[in-house]
Amino acid sequence: MNKSRARGGKSEPVTCETVREIALSLPGAEEGTSYRTLACKVGGKPFARLHQNGESLVIRVDLDEREHLMSAEPVKFYITDH
């Protein structure tokens, strides 16, 4: 993952470890795997995982939110072949 995020006015790369730390800080979150990649789950269901390509983050959102995100920023939010 090579996107950047602002922290204290500075831009830092967002890493898999950063996503992992944030996701696992959520109530009920646990680490696991999905499609042989790192996944963060609640109740055994993944809500965030690293895509097999090693470059994309897969996140679970409801269908209305997904459509909104994809319409607003189609380069960042898209559906992968599966």
N, C-alpha and C positions, 0 to 999 in steps of 0.2 A: 504494500500500500504506500503510495508515494504522495498522497494528498497532504496538504498542510493545514494546521489549525493555529489560531492566534492564542498566545498565552503571554499575558503581561506585555502586550504590544509587539511581541516577537512571533515569527512564524516558525513552527516546528513540524517535522513530518509526523503524520499519524501512523503509528506502527500497529502491528497485530497485537503486541503486548499492551499498548494503550487501550485498544478496543477491549481486550480481555479484561483488563483491570476495571474499566468502567462497567462493562456488562456484569462482571462477577460481584460488583458492589451493590447490585440491585437485589431487593428482597427475594429469596427463594432461588436465586440463580446458582447454577452449578456448571462445572466444566465437563465436557464430554467430547465426542466426535460425531461427525455426520459426513457421509461421503468421504471418509478417511481424512477429514480435515478438522481442525480445532472448531468446536462449537460451544456456545453458551446456551443452556437450556433451563427451563422452568417446568417442573412436573414431567420431565422426560422429553419435552418438546423443544426443539431448537428455536431460538428467537434471533440469534446472530451466529454466523459462521463464516469462516474464510472459504471463498470459492476455490474449487480445484485448480483454477489458473494461478492461484497464489497472489493475485493482484486486486481482486474484488471482494467486497464484503457483502454477504447475503444477509438481509434483514427481513424479519416477518412483520408485515403491516396488513391492516385490513384492506379490502379491495378498494373502497372509496379513497382512502389515504394513498394507496399505491397509484391510482389514476391521477390524483392531484400532484403527487411528487413527479411522476413521469411527464406530465404536461408542463409543469413548472420548470424542470431541469432535466430534459431527456438525455443529456450527455452523462449526468451523474446517476440517474435512476433509470434502470432498464430491466427487462426480463431476459434472462439467459436461456439458451437452448437447454432443454432437459426432458 
